[in-house]
Amino acid sequence: ATTRHHEWEISYQLKSPDCVRKLAVTINGQSPGPTIRATQGDTIVVRVNNSLLTENAAIHWHGIRQIGTPWADGTEGVTQCPILPGDTFTYTFAVDRPGTYMYHAHYGMQRSAGLYGMIVVAAAPGGPDAEPFAYDGEHDVLLNDWWHDSTYEQAAGLASVPMRWVEEPQSLLINGRGRFNCSASAAAAAEEGTCNATLAECDAPVFDVVPGKTYRFRVGSLTSLCALNFEIEGHPMTVVEADGHYVKPFVVNNLNIYSGETYSVLIKADQDPNRNYWLASNVVSRKPGTPTGTAILSYAGGRSPPPTTPPAGPAWNDTMYRFRQSEATVAHPAHVEPPPPRANRTILLLNTQNKIDGRVRWALNNVSFKLPHTPYLVAMKRGLLGAFDQRPPPETYEYQSYNIYDPPPNPNATSSDGVYRLQFGSVVDVILQNANMLDANKSETHPWHLHGHDFWVLGYGIGRFDPKVHPATYNLKDPILKNTVAVHPYGWTALRFKADNPGVWAFHCHIEAHFFMGMGIVFEEGIERVAELPGEIMGCGKTKGGRH
Ligand SMILES: O=C1O[C@H]([C@@H](O)CO)C(O)=C1O
């Protein structure tokens, strides 16, 4: 095993990811930031210098469980104080599993400003986690959405009364590049002078293949909002990995991918080699208002756009199409890790859009999450009881009587920074129950991400989860382990994990605006087993002066 050192400087840069010049938050001048490449068992050391003039930062290593290093999870307010402008913070953690992971800002809505990248961990050769598939070459694809409003304008709008929603993004990015139509529309006119379609910076990315060879595409999504459908024109994809776990292979013509998820797919370069093909990213689940994001699959090294129209993806509102892909994603037969047969505790979480003091918020069992000013990890370890609400949030809701197809009968929620405290080593089931939003006849997809763990995905349904009926339908035979999972419109998703990683861990909707609006909870387990905290994570709230 190797220790890999990285020196990063976070700074504002004027970038034109979709040909329109905007402020971006970058790493060493780039967005996406550098890809971290490692082998299973390596230790990663990233020294982050915050050179933003006026803004805090924190970086989360998405999908890395941080076993024994909960203070390195990078979740502002949960595991650390923010890194102040001018300060340096060193993240040290092990990559103990092979697979495709990502990193991104976890401070306010900073991720949307471009602070993100990929982590690619190769399997230890010949080890038990060696890949059960073969390929000749690989490409990394990071999918994003991009707005011309700054993250500050977006956050301010979301917190206003009435709320100003972020709306659909201007562009979809592939590896940080997109293409806004500078010559069309009034929106384009508003960008006059800052839109330059001839910039190399917004040229379509090109992925080279050699005819006859098989390629692994590692695809990750860190969209702020959009559920996406990814397609490589004319090339069916065999899904082989999801969130760092090997999948029982299945073939799709296009792949639905939610923010926070990663997949590996295999394609064979077996099409007419005298032309190029599109890579396409399309919005699904919400009514699209954004053009297809494109890149080029090149057989002969050429960069010319394919002669065809880019694939438009499946019908955006075909929930069952996406549901079936969710259900098809199960563990590879040779890599099944069976879940414990039963849970010690079941937490049923009703996801609703609510209001607090006239502000639109999201809530779980009518409680909307607010981040405390003192990170939980320090507050709990030090017994700073005044740092957060000591009352536990609710474990369930009135599922017998609640109509998930109607807007919430009582739209008013409360807010809390209370924590679900889990018995160390216990098995916990969480059922995410989706419902109608404030507007009638509307329910959206939410990708839920758990820090510090992978969870087994036991089942999905559409409609109301019944604790007396649905547990009997769980897949206990070969469920996939993941760190991010979708709850479909009006649907439910059941997951199970073992609370065996000492620390404090966020669990939240990975839509940037939704977490900002309270759509998350926090788990604590085994806090007494957490080793002495590094002073580096302190310095804010009730931990002021704690660095010594
Ligand atoms: O929180 C949200 O607000 C909007 C909409 O409900 C109001 O414009 C939307 O789609 C969300 O997910």
The ligand as an ORCA input file, in Angstrom:
! r2SCAN-3c Opt
* xyz 0 1
  O     -38.158     22.291     -3.594
  C     -38.618     22.448     -4.723
  O     -39.279     23.568     -5.145
  C     -39.641     23.381     -6.510
  C     -41.107     23.556     -6.706
  O     -41.818     22.747     -5.799
  C     -41.536     24.969     -6.487
  O     -41.156     25.763     -7.538
  C     -39.193     22.019     -6.807
  O     -39.388     21.425     -7.938
  C     -38.569     21.517     -5.754
  O     -38.009     20.319     -5.710
*
